[in-house]
Amino acid sequence: MLNGKMLSIRMSGLGGQGVVTAAHILGHSATMEGKESTVNPFFGAEKRLAPTESYVRVSDDTINERGEILYPNIIVIFHPHVITLGKCYTMPFYQGLLNGGKIIINSDVALDVKEEDLAELRAKKAQIYYLPATQIAMEIGGTELSTNIAMLGGILKATNLVTLNSLKNAIGERFGGTKK
């Protein structure tokens, strides 16, 4: 899957959505599969709805980089306000996305993105995926608190970065289901 390359993911959302938890679960899933991973959260004041980012690097080889990801392969947007209201640390939201990169957005409708931004994303040959993660979380989990788990499913579908089995196991370990 990685073919000797490092895959870098920038997750952006709002405080209380589980962005940091999702990053840790994804990184742990990769580690369970024998891959190398690093996870770095980045946030200011710890309060609900404050901008939050997490960075995940996954590779078949040793990872020597730490900290913020300036040039991600994948950008995951956990809340539409990251785009529509600019509630993130990286502006515009797609800044640094590598050519051919992927953007996964938690929304049940295409968002109103400026035409010049869309033109730049087309020039980068970016693939944009919309996933109604909050709606899925409410229907299946009965709470918005599981939106991050739905977003992990979207990452899995869009990238095949990890297997469903390792993702399930990492979720179980994180929430006390299967400590090993």
Secondary structure as the mmCIF struct_conf table of DSSP 4:
data_model
#
loop_
_struct_conf.conf_type_id
_struct_conf.id
_struct_conf.beg_label_comp_id
_struct_conf.beg_label_asym_id
_struct_conf.beg_label_seq_id
_struct_conf.end_label_comp_id
_struct_conf.end_label_asym_id
_struct_conf.end_label_seq_id
TURN_TY1_P TURN_TY1_P1 ASN A 3 GLY A 4
STRN STRN1 LEU A 7 LEU A 14
TURN_TY1_P TURN_TY1_P2 GLY A 15 GLY A 16
BEND BEND1 GLN A 17 GLN A 17
HELX_RH_AL_P HELX_RH_AL_P1 VAL A 19 MET A 32
TURN_TY1_P TURN_TY1_P3 GLU A 33 GLY A 34
STRN STRN2 GLU A 36 PHE A 43
BEND BEND2 GLY A 44 ALA A 45
TURN_TY1_P TURN_TY1_P4 ARG A 48 LEU A 49
BEND BEND3 ALA A 50 ALA A 50
STRN STRN3 PRO A 51 SER A 59
BEND BEND4 ASP A 60 ASP A 61
BEND BEND5 GLY A 67 GLY A 67
BEND BEND6 LEU A 70 TYR A 71
BEND BEND7 ASN A 73 ASN A 73
STRN STRN4 ILE A 74 ILE A 77
BEND BEND8 PHE A 78 HIS A 79
TURN_TY1_P TURN_TY1_P5 PRO A 80 PRO A 80
HELX_RH_AL_P HELX_RH_AL_P2 HIS A 81 THR A 84
BEND BEND9 LEU A 85 LEU A 85
BEND BEND10 CYS A 88 PRO A 92
TURN_TY1_P TURN_TY1_P6 PHE A 93 GLY A 96
HELX_LH_PP_P HELX_LH_PP_P1 LEU A 97 LEU A 98
TURN_TY1_P TURN_TY1_P7 ASN A 99 GLY A 100
STRN STRN5 LYS A 102 ASN A 106
BEND BEND11 ASP A 108 VAL A 109
HELX_RH_AL_P HELX_RH_AL_P3 GLU A 115 ALA A 123
TURN_TY1_P TURN_TY1_P8 LYS A 124 LYS A 125
STRN STRN6 GLN A 127 LEU A 131
HELX_RH_AL_P HELX_RH_AL_P4 ALA A 133 ILE A 136
HELX_RH_PI_P HELX_RH_PI_P1 ALA A 137 GLY A 141
BEND BEND12 GLY A 142 THR A 143
HELX_RH_3T_P HELX_RH_3T_P1 GLU A 144 SER A 146
HELX_RH_AL_P HELX_RH_AL_P5 THR A 147 THR A 159
BEND BEND13 VAL A 162 VAL A 162
HELX_RH_AL_P HELX_RH_AL_P6 LEU A 164 ARG A 174
TURN_TY1_P TURN_TY1_P9 PHE A 175 GLY A 176
BEND BEND14 GLY A 177 GLY A 177
#
